[in-house]
Amino acid sequence: MELNKISENIYEIPEEGPMKKPARIYANEALLEEIKQDDTLEQIKNVAALPGLQKHSIVMPDGHQGYGFPIGGVAAIDADKGVISPGGIGYDINCGVRVLKTSLMYEDVKGREEQIANILFNKVPCGLGKGGYIDVDKDELEEVLEKGVEWMLENGHARESDLERCEENGRLPGNADKVPKKAKKRGLKQLGSLGSGNHFLEMQKVEEVFDESKAEAYGLEEDQMVVMIHTGSRGLGHQTCTYYLREFEKNYPDIVEEIPEKELIYAPIQDDLGQDYKEAMYAAANFAWANRQAIMEGVRGCLDTLFDDVETELLYDVCHNIAKEETHEVDGEEKDVIVHRKGATRAMPSGREEVPDVYSDVGQPVLLPGSMGTSSYILSGGENSLELSFGSTAHGAGRLKSRTQAKQDYYGRDVQDDLKREGIYVRAASGSTIAEEAPGSYKDVDEVIKVSDELGIGHKVAKLRPVVNVKG
């Protein structure tokens, strides 16, 4: 495969064969060598062959092999004449991250880490198929799918400021009728649950501030405690994706024949089936936002129980498995596109209408988790993100080892004990989950952040160190 270095941290696979545009990889040499270890580059070449693709397909510095699209993949596709691909969004629709700021400092929690871990673990349902923090019936679930965080506000589970500090205000124009019945059944008892795998609830200390003015705008200072929540649409989103993948395969046999990987299946965006999927995907995204909101309410309750007069405020909520209609400049003209972000985070700079008013002068907060033994970061949307990446950057450290390999290489109890010696307290539903998520299973998050910062697509604001981690 021909791979050319365009400039520092930018590599390109030139257009060839069925590719409509070149494919771009944003990485330094060390990360690129890791990316080459699986089929990421082949997958992003395949993405570059999608009808209606604009400028180039993109892999972020945390990229690794996924289903159809690589994880860390970005593709902007013509909103009128292009296509929509479930593989460019992923099974966990609107998997995302939110950060809750608190008035607590590290000294307030030091020595109480184990108590906090236990209370959070018992309060927030986690693990495969577990119940939810908030009970809803079938009719209420329909409203959640339509309204997202607005429903949570109407029913006393959110504050007005929570909507303002949430991507898309926590609501996209979803249609509950387009969500399969089986998906609704799976999601009915899961509103306010972490799930399993790499999802987590983590109390973190602001360890280092890189940009004082932006940190002040975001309400962050050194030694402050924040809570990061990483989860998505649970079984409801997974079942929705599965259903439409099968429907696309049945209805577009010619496309199945021509694509190199079945999970890359797509539908013309203007077809009824393409519109049905988009509306179902948006509804699942609304569920995911409500899910993270419900977990945050559970966390607020725990903190009120543990501490006197603790104040909390949502910093922001971002999704990193989504396709959304946005306007971007292409070849000198404003163009409506559907930006597929799979394992990639929106990173809009100041001046874009998508940035909340409260952050309009400094750019959108970007929430980028590491692993449970390494740092996470708060970034700000970078001034080069619109030109280079359709307003996007990485979404995390990115996996280095498969879950199967991690379980062969690590023992959950050993990982847990090692982290405890470093002052990080982990509670999980099983030891195998801890093994799968061992810090050594992930890329170096500091290198991922360095590339984002140097490219100007997401700038460093603050570094967060884990103190308490709850996993499914």
Residue pairs with C-beta under 8 A, 6 or more apart in sequence:
1 13
1 41
1 42
1 45
2 13
2 14
2 16
3 11
3 12
3 13
3 25
3 41
4 11
4 12
4 13
4 14
5 11
6 12
6 24
8 454
9 26
9 27
9 28
9 61
9 451
9 454
9 455
10 24
10 25
10 26
10 388
10 455
11 24
11 25
11 26
11 27
11 32
12 22
12 23
12 24
12 25
12 56
13 19
13 22
13 23
13 24
13 25
13 41
13 44
13 45
13 48
14 22
15 21
15 22
15 48
17 49
18 49
19 45
19 48
19 49
20 48
20 49
20 50
20 51
20 52
20 53
21 48
21 53
21 54
21 55
21 56
21 57
22 48
22 56
22 57
23 41
23 44
23 45
23 47
23 48
23 56
23 57
23 58
23 59
24 56
24 57
24 58
24 59
25 32
25 35
25 41
25 44
25 58
25 59
25 63
26 58
26 59
26 60
26 61
26 388
26 389
26 451
26 452
26 455
26 457
27 35
27 59
27 61
27 63
27 451
28 61
28 447
28 450
28 451
30 444
30 447
31 61
31 62
31 443
31 444
31 447
31 448
31 451
34 64
34 400
34 443
35 41
35 59
35 63
35 64
38 64
38 65
39 65
39 70
40 59
40 63
40 64
40 65
40 70
40 72
41 59
43 65
43 66
43 68
43 69
43 70
43 73
43 261
44 57
44 58
44 59
44 63
44 69
44 70
44 73
45 57
46 68
46 259
46 260
46 261
46 264
47 53
47 57
47 69
47 70
47 73
47 75
47 88
47 264
48 56
48 57
50 57
50 75
50 77
50 82
50 83
50 85
50 264
50 266
51 77
51 81
51 82
51 83
51 266
51 268
52 77
52 78
52 81
52 82
52 83
52 269
53 75
53 76
53 77
53 78
53 82
54 76
54 77
54 78
54 328
54 330
54 335
54 337
55 76
55 330
55 390
57 73
57 74
57 75
58 73
58 74
58 75
58 344
58 389
58 390
58 392
59 70
59 72
59 73
59 74
60 72
60 73
60 74
60 343
60 344
60 389
60 392
60 393
60 394
60 395
60 398
60 448
60 452
61 72
61 394
61 398
61 447
61 448
61 451
61 452
62 71
62 72
62 343
62 394
62 395
62 396
62 397
62 398
62 443
62 448
63 70
63 71
63 72
63 73
63 343
63 398
64 70
64 71
64 72
64 398
64 399
64 400
64 443
65 71
66 73
66 87
66 90
66 342
66 343
67 87
67 90
67 91
67 263
68 85
68 86
68 87
68 88
68 261
68 262
68 263
68 264
68 265
69 75
69 85
69 87
69 88
69 90
69 264
69 340
69 342
70 342
70 343
71 90
71 342
71 343
71 398
71 399
72 342
72 343
72 344
72 394
72 395
72 398
73 88
73 340
73 341
73 342
73 343
73 344
74 339
74 340
74 341
74 342
74 344
74 389
74 390
74 392
75 88
75 339
75 340
76 326
76 328
76 330
76 337
76 338
76 339
76 340
76 390
77 83
77 84
77 269
77 337
77 338
77 339
77 340
78 269
78 335
78 336
78 337
78 338
79 269
79 325
79 335
79 336
79 337
79 338
80 269
80 270
80 336
81 269
81 270
82 268
82 269
82 337
82 338
83 266
83 267
83 268
83 269
83 274
84 266
84 267
84 269
84 274
84 277
84 278
84 323
84 338
84 340
85 264
85 265
85 266
85 267
85 323
85 340
86 241
86 244
86 245
86 248
86 265
86 277
86 281
87 245
87 263
87 264
87 265
87 266
87 342
88 323
88 340
88 342
89 241
89 281
89 321
89 322
89 323
89 340
89 341
89 342
90 241
90 321
90 342
90 343
91 237
91 238
91 241
91 242
92 232
92 233
92 234
92 237
92 238
92 321
93 232
93 233
93 237
93 240
93 241
93 281
93 284
93 285
93 288
93 321
93 322
94 232
94 233
94 237
94 284
94 285
94 287
94 288
94 289
94 319
94 321
94 322
95 199
95 230
95 231
95 232
95 233
95 237
95 288
95 319
95 320
95 321
96 167
96 230
96 231
96 232
96 288
96 289
96 292
96 317
96 318
96 319
96 320
96 321
97 228
97 229
97 230
97 317
97 318
97 320
97 345
97 367
97 368
97 369
97 395
98 166
98 228
98 229
98 292
98 296
98 314
98 315
98 316
98 317
98 318
98 367
99 226
99 227
99 228
99 229
99 314
99 315
99 316
99 365
99 367
99 378
100 226
100 227
100 228
100 229
100 296
100 299
100 300
100 312
100 313
100 314
100 315
101 219
101 220
101 224
101 226
101 312
101 313
101 314
101 315
102 224
102 225
102 226
102 227
102 303
102 310
102 311
102 312
103 309
103 310
103 311
103 312
104 224
104 225
104 303
104 307
104 310
105 223
105 224
105 225
106 205
106 223
106 224
106 225
106 467
107 223
108 225
108 307
109 116
109 203
109 225
109 467
109 468
112 306
113 423
113 425
113 467
113 468
114 425
115 306
116 203
116 302
116 306
116 425
116 468
117 425
117 426
117 427
117 468
117 469
117 470
118 427
119 302
119 305
119 306
120 201
120 203
120 299
120 302
120 427
120 468
120 470
121 427
121 470
123 133
123 298
123 299
123 301
123 302
124 133
124 192
124 193
124 194
124 201
124 295
124 298
124 299
124 470
125 131
125 132
125 133
125 190
125 192
125 193
125 194
126 193
126 194
126 195
126 196
126 199
126 201
126 428
126 429
126 470
126 471
126 472
127 194
127 195
127 196
127 429
127 430
127 472
128 195
128 196
128 429
128 472
129 190
129 235
130 190
130 193
130 195
130 429
130 472
131 189
131 190
131 193
132 189
132 190
132 191
132 192
132 193
132 291
132 294
133 191
133 192
133 193
133 294
133 295
133 297
133 298
134 157
134 191
134 192
134 294
134 297
135 189
135 191
136 144
136 188
136 191
137 188
138 184
138 188
140 151
141 176
141 184
141 187
141 188
141 191
142 176
142 184
143 151
143 176
144 151
144 152
144 191
144 286
144 287
144 290
145 174
145 176
145 179
145 184
145 283
145 284
145 286
145 287
146 174
146 175
146 176
146 283
146 286
147 154
147 171
147 286
148 170
148 171
148 172
148 174
148 285
148 286
148 287
148 289
148 290
149 158
149 162
149 163
149 166
149 169
149 170
149 171
149 286
149 289
149 290
149 293
150 163
150 169
150 170
150 171
151 290
152 158
152 162
152 170
152 290
152 293
152 294
152 297
153 159
153 160
153 162
153 163
157 293
157 294
157 297
158 293
158 297
159 314
161 313
161 314
162 170
162 293
162 296
162 314
163 169
163 170
164 356
164 357
164 358
165 314
165 315
165 316
165 317
165 356
165 358
166 289
166 293
166 314
166 316
166 317
167 316
167 317
167 318
167 319
167 346
167 354
168 324
170 286
170 289
170 290
170 293
170 317
171 286
171 289
172 282
172 285
172 286
172 324
173 279
173 282
174 279
174 280
174 281
174 282
174 283
174 284
174 285
174 286
175 279
175 280
175 282
175 283
176 184
176 283
178 276
178 277
178 279
178 280
178 283
179 236
179 240
179 280
179 283
179 284
180 239
180 240
180 243
180 280
182 239
182 243
183 235
183 236
183 237
183 238
183 239
183 240
183 243
183 284
184 236
186 234
186 235
186 236
186 238
186 239
187 233
187 234
187 235
187 236
187 237
187 287
190 234
190 235
190 236
190 291
191 287
191 290
191 291
191 294
192 291
192 294
192 295
192 297
192 298
193 231
193 234
193 291
193 295
194 200
194 201
194 231
194 295
194 470
194 471
194 472
195 231
195 232
195 234
195 472
196 429
196 433
196 472
197 403
197 433
197 436
197 472
198 230
198 436
198 437
199 230
199 231
199 232
199 471
199 472
200 228
200 229
200 230
200 231
200 369
200 372
200 437
200 469
200 470
200 471
200 472
201 227
201 228
201 229
201 230
201 295
201 299
201 469
201 470
201 471
202 227
202 228
202 230
202 369
202 372
202 376
202 466
202 467
202 468
202 469
202 470
203 225
203 226
203 227
203 466
203 467
203 468
203 469
204 225
204 226
204 227
204 228
204 376
204 464
204 465
204 466
204 467
205 223
205 224
205 225
205 464
205 465
205 467
206 220
206 221
206 222
206 223
206 224
206 225
206 226
206 462
206 463
206 464
207 222
207 375
207 463
207 464
207 465
208 222
208 462
208 463
209 215
209 220
209 221
209 222
209 461
209 462
209 463
210 460
210 461
210 462
210 463
211 380
211 459
211 460
211 461
211 462
213 362
214 362
214 363
214 380
214 459
214 461
215 221
215 378
215 461
215 462
217 359
217 361
217 362
218 315
218 359
218 362
218 365
218 378
218 461
218 462
219 313
219 315
220 226
220 315
220 378
220 461
220 462
225 467
226 315
226 464
227 296
227 299
228 367
228 369
228 376
228 464
229 292
229 295
229 296
229 299
230 369
231 288
231 291
231 292
231 295
232 288
232 291
232 321
233 240
233 284
233 285
233 287
233 288
233 291
234 287
234 288
234 291
236 284
236 287
237 284
237 285
237 287
237 288
240 280
240 281
240 283
240 284
241 281
241 284
244 273
244 276
244 277
244 280
244 281
245 263
245 265
247 273
247 277
248 255
248 265
248 266
248 267
248 273
248 277
249 256
249 262
249 265
251 267
251 273
252 265
252 266
252 267
255 265
255 266
256 262
256 265
259 265
259 266
267 273
267 274
267 277
268 274
269 275
269 278
269 338
278 323
281 322
281 323
285 319
285 322
288 319
289 317
289 319
292 317
296 314
299 312
300 312
303 310
303 312
304 310
315 365
315 367
315 378
316 356
316 359
316 364
316 365
316 367
317 367
318 345
318 346
318 364
318 365
318 366
318 367
319 341
319 346
320 341
320 342
320 343
320 344
320 345
320 395
320 396
321 341
321 342
321 343
322 341
323 338
323 339
323 340
323 341
324 338
324 339
324 341
325 336
325 337
325 338
326 336
326 337
326 338
326 339
326 354
326 390
326 391
327 334
327 335
327 336
327 337
328 334
328 335
328 337
328 339
328 386
328 390
328 391
329 335
329 386
329 387
330 337
337 390
339 390
339 391
339 392
341 392
341 395
343 395
343 396
343 398
344 389
344 392
344 393
344 394
344 395
345 366
345 367
345 368
345 392
345 393
345 394
345 395
345 458
346 354
346 364
346 366
346 381
346 391
346 392
347 363
347 364
347 366
347 379
347 381
347 382
347 385
347 389
347 391
347 392
347 393
347 457
347 458
348 354
348 355
348 363
348 364
348 381
348 385
348 386
348 391
349 355
349 363
349 364
349 380
349 381
349 382
349 383
349 385
349 386
349 391
350 359
350 360
350 361
350 362
350 363
350 381
351 360
352 364
352 381
352 386
352 391
354 364
354 391
355 363
355 364
355 381
356 364
359 365
362 380
363 380
363 381
363 382
363 459
364 380
364 381
365 378
365 379
365 380
365 461
366 378
366 379
366 380
366 381
366 393
366 458
367 376
367 378
367 379
368 376
368 377
368 378
368 379
368 393
368 394
368 395
368 396
368 445
368 448
368 449
368 452
368 458
369 376
369 396
369 397
370 376
370 377
370 396
370 397
370 442
370 445
371 397
371 437
371 438
371 439
371 441
371 442
371 445
372 419
372 424
372 426
372 437
372 439
372 466
372 469
372 471
373 415
373 418
373 419
373 422
373 424
373 438
373 439
373 466
374 397
374 439
374 442
374 445
374 446
374 466
375 445
375 446
375 463
375 464
375 465
375 466
376 445
376 463
376 464
376 466
377 445
377 449
377 460
377 461
377 462
377 463
377 464
378 461
378 462
378 464
379 393
379 449
379 452
379 453
379 458
379 459
379 460
379 461
380 458
380 459
380 461
381 391
381 393
381 458
382 393
382 452
382 453
382 455
382 456
382 457
382 458
382 459
383 456
384 455
384 456
384 457
385 391
385 392
385 393
385 456
385 457
385 458
388 455
388 456
388 457
389 457
392 457
393 452
393 457
393 458
394 448
394 449
394 451
394 452
394 458
396 442
396 445
396 448
397 442
397 443
397 444
397 445
397 448
398 442
398 443
398 448
399 441
399 442
399 443
400 440
400 441
400 442
400 443
401 409
401 440
401 441
403 436
403 441
405 441
406 435
406 436
406 437
406 438
406 440
406 441
407 432
407 435
407 436
409 435
409 438
409 440
409 441
410 434
410 435
410 438
410 440
410 441
411 431
411 435
412 428
412 430
412 431
412 432
412 433
412 434
412 435
413 431
413 434
415 426
415 434
415 435
415 438
415 439
416 426
416 428
416 431
416 434
419 425
419 426
419 469
420 426
423 467
424 466
424 467
424 468
424 469
425 467
425 468
425 469
426 434
426 468
426 469
426 470
426 471
427 469
427 470
427 471
428 434
428 470
428 471
428 472
429 471
429 472
433 471
433 472
434 471
437 471
449 458
449 460
452 458
452 459
453 459
453 460
